[in-house]
Amino acid sequence: MKYRSLGAIFALLPGLMTASNLAAAPDLLREARFADELVDNIVTGDPEWLKNGDSRFLSIFAEVDNDRPQGGVILLHGMGAHPDWATVIHPLRSALPKHGWATLSVQMPVAHRSDGFEGYFDLFEDATTRITAAVEFLESRGIRNIALIGHSMGALMGSFFVAESPEHRIKALITIGLNGRETHSERNALRLIEKINIPMLDIYGSEDLPGVQSTHRARATAARKAGNKDYRQLKILGADHFFNYHEEQLLIRTRSWLHKTIPGKVVRK
């Protein structure tokens, strides 16, 4: 094992060692293995280690790559993935800077394999602290116009953050492949949408997962209950849950909505 691997793991271990319930704690060793594989192979952007209590987690920051800065985007990957995941996350995080949006892609908490899907619902508070750290990082760079983009489980965690954090400082939310089925009493997408009052773009594919496709009307109804006049829903024809072969269309729709909804600029201190 390389020295970098050990360093990454030891950096994460304090949070693991102080966790009283491993079933409710992220798999930090697995996250460290992701980080070790990624750090030396990042082409667009640079690694940034953000603090989460006594531990730290990897994020990838890419500066604006044109002369018309608009703001910053925090990207949240799906279940069991990492901040440079090949589908949805990498295409957006590497391309949006060319259109004026700095990107910060965050390592979201990963559940232990033995905990399965249900294990992720114990990690939402951890996800909230990570997103808060990401917001603070962008603000430290003088970026105040911040949007949140989440895919799959990241979309649900992002919705939870916006719905349950009164002072979240997020200007707009984009969810991609958000599952609206009843999964958890407090981590249910429909209940969360009913609490969201910032501009929201709800993107899904016509070939998406059943829990995403079958609940698109219910998600729109939840937004109406919230009185959110800035909620929009977009179906991309032919796209599956990972938007394979539809990356360009996903990028075009995402950046055009951001430019229309929260145009701004990066303000340097």
LOZAVEX-242736 format. One line per 8 residues: number of its first residue (from 1); their letters; for each residue x, y, z of N, C-alpha, C. Coordinates in steps of 0.2 Angstrom, whole numbers. Atoms other than C-alpha are relative to their C-alpha. Last residue first. Layout:
N
NUM> A> X,Y,Z,X,Y,Z,X,Y,Z; ...;
This chain:
269
269> KRVVKGPI> -1,-4,-5,-62,195,-9,7,4,-1; -7,2,-3,-66,188,-26,1,5,6; -2,-6,-3,-85,189,-31,7,-2,4; -5,2,-5,-89,175,-43,3,7,3; -7,-1,2,-104,181,-54,4,-3,7; -3,-3,-5,-123,179,-55,8,1,-2; -6,-3,3,-137,172,-65,4,4,5; -5,-3,-5,-148,162,-54,6,3,-3;
261> TKHLWSRT> 3,0,-7,-163,156,-64,4,4,5; 7,-4,0,-159,159,-83,-2,1,7; -1,-7,2,-140,155,-81,-7,4,0; -4,-4,-5,-144,140,-70,1,7,-2; 5,-1,-5,-158,133,-82,4,5,6; 4,-5,3,-146,135,-97,-5,2,6; -3,-7,0,-132,126,-87,-5,5,-3; -2,-2,-6,-143,111,-83,3,7,0;
253> RILLQEEH> 6,-2,-4,-152,109,-99,2,3,7; 4,-6,3,-136,110,-109,-6,2,4; -4,-6,-2,-126,98,-97,-4,6,-3; 0,-1,-8,-140,85,-97,4,6,1; 7,-3,-1,-141,86,-116,-1,2,7; 0,-6,3,-122,83,-118,-7,4,1; -3,-5,-4,-123,69,-106,0,7,-2; 3,-7,0,-136,60,-115,3,5,5;
245> YNFFHDAG> 1,-2,6,-127,44,-120,-4,7,-1; -5,2,5,-128,37,-103,-2,2,-7; 0,-5,6,-140,48,-93,6,-2,-4; -7,-2,0,-136,37,-77,1,5,-6; -1,-3,-6,-155,34,-73,7,3,0; 1,4,-6,-159,31,-91,2,3,6; -5,1,-5,-161,44,-104,-2,-5,5; -5,5,2,-172,41,-120,6,-1,6;
237> LIKLQRYD> 3,6,3,-182,57,-118,6,-4,-2; -5,1,6,-175,69,-105,-2,-6,-4; -1,7,2,-190,74,-94,5,0,-6; -3,1,7,-189,91,-85,1,-8,-1; -2,7,1,-198,97,-70,1,-1,-7; 0,2,7,-198,115,-64,2,-7,-1; -1,7,1,-201,123,-47,-1,-2,-7; -6,1,4,-200,141,-46,2,-7,-1;
229> KNGAKRAA> 1,-2,7,-218,144,-41,6,-1,-4; -6,-1,3,-215,134,-25,-1,2,-7; 1,-6,3,-231,135,-15,6,3,-4; -5,-5,-3,-225,121,-5,-1,7,-2; 2,-1,-7,-241,111,-9,5,5,3; 6,-5,0,-237,115,-28,-2,1,8; -2,-7,1,-220,107,-25,-5,5,0; -3,-2,-6,-228,91,-18,3,7,0;
221> TARARHTS> 5,-2,-5,-239,90,-33,3,3,7; 3,-7,3,-224,91,-45,-6,2,5; -5,-5,-1,-216,77,-35,-2,7,-2; 0,-2,-8,-232,67,-35,5,5,2; 6,-4,-2,-233,69,-54,0,1,7; -1,-6,2,-215,62,-56,-6,5,1; 2,-5,-5,-218,48,-45,1,7,-2; 7,1,-3,-219,33,-57,-2,6,5;
213> QVGPLDES> 5,-2,6,-203,39,-67,-7,0,3; -1,-7,3,-191,40,-52,-6,2,-5; 2,-4,-6,-197,24,-42,1,8,-2; 7,-1,-1,-197,15,-59,-2,5,6; 3,5,-4,-179,19,-63,-7,1,2; -3,0,-6,-176,31,-78,-3,-6,5; -2,7,-1,-180,27,-96,3,-1,7; 5,4,2,-189,43,-99,1,-7,1;
205> GYIDLMPI> -1,2,6,-175,52,-89,-7,-4,-2; 0,7,0,-177,63,-74,0,-2,-8; -2,3,6,-173,81,-70,-1,-7,1; 1,7,-1,-182,91,-56,1,-4,-6; 1,3,7,-176,109,-57,0,-7,2; -2,7,0,-179,119,-40,-1,-3,-7; 0,3,7,-179,137,-37,2,-7,0; -5,-3,5,-180,140,-18,-1,-3,-7;
197> NIKEILRL> 3,-6,3,-195,136,-7,5,4,-5; -5,-4,4,-192,118,-2,-3,6,-3; -3,-5,-4,-203,111,12,5,5,-3; 5,-4,-3,-215,101,2,2,6,4; 1,-5,5,-200,95,-8,-6,4,3; -5,-5,0,-195,86,8,-1,5,-5; 1,-4,-6,-211,77,11,5,6,0; 6,-4,1,-211,71,-7,-1,4,6;
189> ANRESHTE> 0,-5,4,-193,65,-6,-6,5,-1; 4,1,6,-194,55,9,-1,6,-4; -4,0,5,-180,55,22,-4,-1,-7; -2,-7,0,-191,59,37,5,1,-6; 5,-5,-2,-203,44,36,3,7,0; -2,-1,-7,-191,33,26,-5,6,2; -6,4,-2,-193,25,9,2,1,7; 0,0,-8,-210,31,2,6,-5,2;
181> RGNLGITI> 3,6,-4,-206,32,-17,1,1,8; 6,-3,-4,-201,49,-24,-4,-5,4; 5,5,-2,-184,44,-31,-5,2,5; 2,0,-7,-174,59,-38,-6,-5,1; 1,7,-2,-165,55,-54,-3,-1,7; 0,4,6,-157,72,-56,-1,-7,2; 0,7,-1,-161,85,-43,0,-4,-6; 2,4,6,-156,103,-46,1,-7,2;
173> LAKIRHEP> -1,8,0,-157,115,-32,-2,-3,-6; 4,4,4,-155,134,-32,2,-7,1; 5,-5,4,-149,149,-21,-4,-5,-5; 0,3,7,-141,138,-7,-5,4,-4; -4,-4,4,-137,148,9,0,-2,-8; -5,4,4,-142,134,20,4,4,-5; -5,-5,2,-149,144,34,5,-3,-5; 3,-7,1,-165,135,37,5,5,-3;
165> SEAVFFSG> -5,-5,-2,-157,118,35,-2,7,-1; -1,1,-7,-170,104,34,5,5,3; 6,0,-4,-177,107,17,0,0,7; 3,-6,2,-161,112,8,-6,0,5; -4,-6,-3,-151,98,17,-4,6,-1; 0,0,-7,-164,85,14,3,6,3; 7,-2,-2,-166,89,-4,-1,1,7; 0,-7,1,-147,87,-6,-7,3,2;
157> MLAGMSHG> -4,-3,-5,-147,70,2,0,8,0; 4,0,-6,-161,65,-9,3,3,5; 6,-4,1,-152,71,-25,-5,0,7; -3,-7,-2,-136,63,-18,-6,5,-1; 0,-1,-8,-146,47,-17,3,7,2; 3,6,-3,-150,49,-36,0,1,8; 2,6,4,-139,63,-42,-2,-6,4; 0,6,-3,-138,80,-33,-2,-5,-5;
149> ILAINRIG> 2,5,4,-134,97,-39,1,-6,3; -2,7,-2,-133,112,-27,-3,-5,-5; 5,5,2,-132,130,-33,2,-7,2; -2,7,-1,-121,144,-25,-7,-4,-2; 5,3,4,-120,162,-29,0,-7,-1; 6,0,-3,-109,167,-15,-6,-2,-3; 6,2,4,-92,163,-21,-6,0,4; 4,-6,3,-78,173,-13,-6,-2,-4;
141> RSELFEVA> -3,-2,6,-66,158,-11,-4,6,-3; -7,-2,-1,-70,156,7,3,2,-6; 1,-7,-3,-89,156,2,7,3,1; 1,-5,6,-85,141,-9,0,7,2; -6,0,4,-77,132,6,-1,5,-6; -5,-5,-4,-91,137,18,6,0,-5; 3,-7,0,-104,129,6,5,5,2; -1,-2,7,-93,113,5,-3,7,-2;
133> ATIRTTAD> -7,-1,1,-92,112,24,1,2,-8; -2,-7,-4,-111,114,25,7,2,-1; 3,-5,4,-113,100,12,1,7,3; -4,-1,6,-102,89,22,-2,5,-4; -7,-4,-2,-111,93,38,5,0,-5; 2,-8,-2,-128,89,30,6,3,2; 0,-3,6,-121,72,23,-1,8,1; -7,-1,2,-117,67,41,1,3,-7;
125> EFLDFYGE> -3,-6,-4,-134,71,46,7,1,-2; 2,-7,3,-141,61,31,3,5,4; -6,-4,2,-130,45,35,-2,7,-2; -3,-2,-6,-143,34,44,6,5,-1; 5,-5,-4,-154,34,29,3,2,6; -1,-7,2,-139,27,19,-5,5,4; -5,-4,-4,-140,11,29,2,7,-2; 2,-3,-6,-156,6,21,5,4,5;
117> FGDSRHAV> 3,-6,1,-148,3,5,-3,4,6; 4,-1,6,-136,-10,11,-3,7,-1; 6,-4,-2,-129,-10,29,-5,0,-6; 4,5,-4,-117,-25,25,-7,4,2; 4,4,4,-109,-14,12,-5,-4,3; -3,7,0,-105,-1,24,-4,-4,-4; 2,4,-5,-113,16,19,4,-7,0; 1,7,3,-104,29,9,-1,-5,6;
109> PMQVSLTA> -1,6,-4,-105,47,15,-2,-6,-4; 6,1,-5,-104,60,1,1,-7,4; 1,7,-2,-87,64,-7,-6,0,5; -2,2,-7,-90,81,-14,-1,-7,1; 3,6,0,-89,89,-31,2,-3,6; -3,4,-6,-85,107,-30,-4,-6,0; 3,6,-3,-88,116,-47,4,-3,6; -5,4,-3,-85,134,-53,-3,-6,3;
101> WGHKPLAS> 2,3,-6,-99,139,-65,6,-4,3; 1,-5,-5,-95,151,-79,-1,-2,7; 6,-4,1,-99,140,-94,-1,5,6; 0,-3,7,-82,132,-96,-5,5,-1; -4,-5,-1,-83,128,-77,1,4,-7; 4,-6,-3,-99,118,-80,5,6,0; 2,-4,6,-89,105,-91,-3,7,2; -6,-2,4,-78,96,-78,-3,5,-6;
93> RLPHIVTA> -5,-4,-4,-91,95,-64,6,2,-5; 2,-7,-2,-105,91,-76,5,3,4; 1,-4,6,-97,76,-86,-2,7,2; -6,-3,4,-89,70,-70,-2,4,-6; -4,-5,-4,-105,69,-60,6,3,-4; 3,-6,-3,-118,62,-72,5,5,3; 7,-2,3,-109,46,-76,-3,5,4; 0,0,7,-90,43,-73,-7,3,-3;
85> WDPHAGMG> 3,6,3,-90,46,-54,-1,2,-8; -2,-1,7,-77,60,-50,-4,-6,-4; 1,-7,3,-84,64,-32,2,1,-8; -6,-5,-2,-86,46,-27,-1,6,-4; -4,-3,5,-100,32,-28,5,5,3; -6,5,1,-109,20,-16,5,3,-5; -1,5,-5,-126,29,-18,7,-4,-2; 5,5,-3,-126,44,-29,3,-5,5;
77> HLLIVGGQ> 1,6,4,-115,59,-32,-5,-5,4; 1,6,-5,-117,76,-24,-2,-6,-4; 3,7,3,-111,91,-34,0,-5,5; -2,6,-4,-109,109,-27,-3,-6,-3; 4,6,-1,-110,122,-40,3,-5,4; -3,6,-1,-102,140,-40,-6,-6,1; 1,2,-7,-106,157,-47,4,-7,1; 7,0,-3,-108,165,-63,-1,-1,7;
69> PRDNDVEA> 1,4,-6,-90,170,-70,-8,1,3; 7,-2,-2,-90,177,-87,-2,-4,6; -1,-7,-3,-71,177,-92,-7,2,2; 1,-5,6,-70,158,-95,0,7,4; -5,0,5,-63,143,-85,-3,4,-6; 3,-3,6,-71,145,-68,5,0,-6; 1,-7,0,-61,135,-55,-4,2,-7; -2,-2,7,-63,116,-53,-2,8,0;
61> FISLFRSD> 1,-6,2,-63,109,-35,2,2,-7; -4,-2,6,-63,91,-31,-3,7,-2; 4,-3,5,-69,85,-14,5,2,-5; -2,-3,6,-61,73,-2,-5,3,-4; 2,4,6,-66,70,16,2,4,-6; 0,-5,6,-59,75,33,-3,-5,-6; -2,3,6,-61,68,51,0,5,-6; -7,2,-1,-62,76,68,3,-4,-6;
53> GNKLWEPD> -2,2,-7,-78,85,63,7,-1,1; 7,2,-2,-81,85,44,1,-3,8; 1,2,-6,-66,95,37,-7,-2,2; 4,-4,-5,-63,97,19,-1,-3,6; 2,4,-6,-49,90,9,-4,5,4; 1,-4,-6,-48,98,-8,-2,-4,5; 3,3,-6,-42,89,-24,0,5,6; -5,1,-5,-39,100,-39,-3,-3,6;
45> GTVINDVL> 1,-2,-7,-49,103,-55,6,-3,4; 4,-7,-1,-50,94,-72,-1,1,7; -2,-4,6,-37,80,-74,-3,7,0; 4,-6,1,-38,71,-57,2,4,-6; 2,0,7,-28,55,-58,-5,5,-2; -5,0,5,-17,56,-43,-2,0,-7; -4,-6,-1,-31,60,-31,5,1,-5; 1,-6,3,-43,47,-37,5,6,-1;
37> EDAFRAER> 1,1,8,-38,30,-33,0,6,-4; -6,3,2,-32,35,-15,0,-1,-8; -4,-6,1,-48,45,-13,7,-2,-2; 2,-4,6,-59,30,-17,5,6,-1; -3,4,6,-48,19,-5,-3,4,-6; -7,-1,1,-51,32,8,3,-3,-6; -1,-7,2,-70,32,6,8,2,-1; 1,1,7,-69,13,8,0,7,-3;
29> LLDPAAAL> -5,3,4,-60,16,24,-1,-1,-7; -6,-5,1,-72,29,30,6,-3,-4; -5,4,1,-88,18,28,6,4,-2; -2,2,7,-100,30,35,6,-5,0; -6,-4,2,-107,29,53,2,-2,-8; 2,-6,1,-124,23,58,5,5,-2; 5,0,5,-120,5,57,-3,6,-2; -2,1,6,-104,8,66,-5,0,-6;
21> NSATMLGP> 4,5,3,-112,15,81,2,-1,-7; 3,5,-5,-102,24,94,-4,-5,-4; 7,2,2,-92,33,80,-2,-5,5; 5,-3,-6,-76,40,89,-7,-2,-2; -2,2,-6,-64,28,79,-5,3,5; 2,6,0,-72,32,62,1,-3,7; 8,0,0,-71,50,64,-2,-7,1; 3,-2,-7,-53,48,70,-7,0,0;
13> LLAFIAGL> 1,4,-5,-49,37,55,-3,3,6; 7,2,-1,-51,48,41,-2,-3,6; 4,-6,-1,-34,56,41,-7,-1,1; 0,-2,-7,-27,39,45,-3,7,1; 3,4,-5,-34,32,29,0,3,7; 7,-1,1,-28,46,18,-4,-4,5; 2,-7,-2,-11,45,25,-7,2,-1; 0,0,-7,-10,26,23,-2,7,3;
5> SRYKM> 5,4,-2,-15,27,5,-1,1,7; 6,-4,1,-3,41,1,-6,-3,3; 0,-5,-6,11,30,9,-6,4,-1; -5,-6,1,7,17,-5,-1,4,7; 4,-6,0,0,0,0,4,6,0;
